[in-house]
Amino acid sequence: KQEVTQIPAALSVPEGENLVLNCSFTDSAIYNLQWFRQDPGKGLTSLLLIQSSQREQTSGRLNASLDKSSGRSTLYIAASQPGDSATYLCAVYGNQFYFGTGTSLTVIP
Amino acid sequence: GAVVSQHPSWVICKSGTSVKIECRSLDFQATTMFWYRQFPKQSLMLMATSNEGSKATYEQGVEKDKFLINHASLTLSTLTVTSAHPEDSSFYICSAREMDRGNQPQHFGDGTRLSIL
């Protein structure tokens, strides 16, 4: 069964800092990997989708990479802002979605 | 973009009552919808896959008689938690995938927070 792990579980950084969130998965037979943002008590907002044939995707200050062979993905956030504070989830899609437990990010003004 | 509406967003009810949660795709048709549950500080876990016009497929450990799923149209799936108890309190999220887009992204609702007293 697919297992998705996210490290660190929590992260606190000062505003303006660049940061990296990590995601690893055990089964490389995936169709795509997706990064989501979840605010407290809210649903999911899709940030980036990387197809299995792709290496990375970029949107604004966000860059996500995928190394399927090693079962790893990273989400890079540049010039962090207090509004970036949220929980970030990665999910891999094979025959269904498997979610990681998330990284809770706090950006301190 | 594709929008999934989930209703209600928050419900509190007494133990023993049944609660229905709706998931609607507003601007696209979805033959398949998914129901997830998220306990505090845990990740989303797939409960069941809802297929329009046929029975839902439940994940291991999910009681199909307790969590009734109906997907009567291409834009609506409902999850009914029957005889709810405090341990059913959780955050329930649905998602929908557009027709004929097998491996394309699912669109998520905003979730329903269920609290059973």
Contacts between the chains, C-beta under 8 A, distances in Angstrom:
chain1	res1	chain2	res2	distance
A	4	B	43	7.8
A	31	B	103	4.4
A	32	B	103	6.6
A	32	B	105	7.6
A	34	B	105	6.3
A	36	B	108	7.8
A	41	B	91	7.6
A	41	B	111	7.7
A	41	B	113	6.4
A	42	B	110	6.1
A	42	B	111	6.6
A	43	B	6	7.2
A	43	B	93	5.7
A	43	B	108	5.2
A	43	B	109	5.6
A	43	B	110	3.8
A	43	B	111	4.3
A	44	B	44	7.9
A	44	B	93	6.9
A	44	B	108	4.3
A	46	B	105	6.2
A	46	B	107	7.8
A	46	B	108	7.5
A	49	B	105	5.3
A	89	B	43	6.6
A	89	B	44	7.4
A	91	B	44	7.8
A	93	B	103	6.9
A	96	B	34	7.7
A	96	B	46	5.5
A	96	B	49	7.3
A	97	B	34	7.2
A	97	B	36	8.0
A	97	B	44	7.6
A	97	B	46	6.4
A	97	B	95	7.8
A	97	B	106	6.9
A	99	B	43	4.3
A	99	B	44	4.5
A	99	B	45	7.6
A	100	B	43	6.0
A	101	B	42	6.5
A	101	B	43	4.5
A	102	B	43	6.1
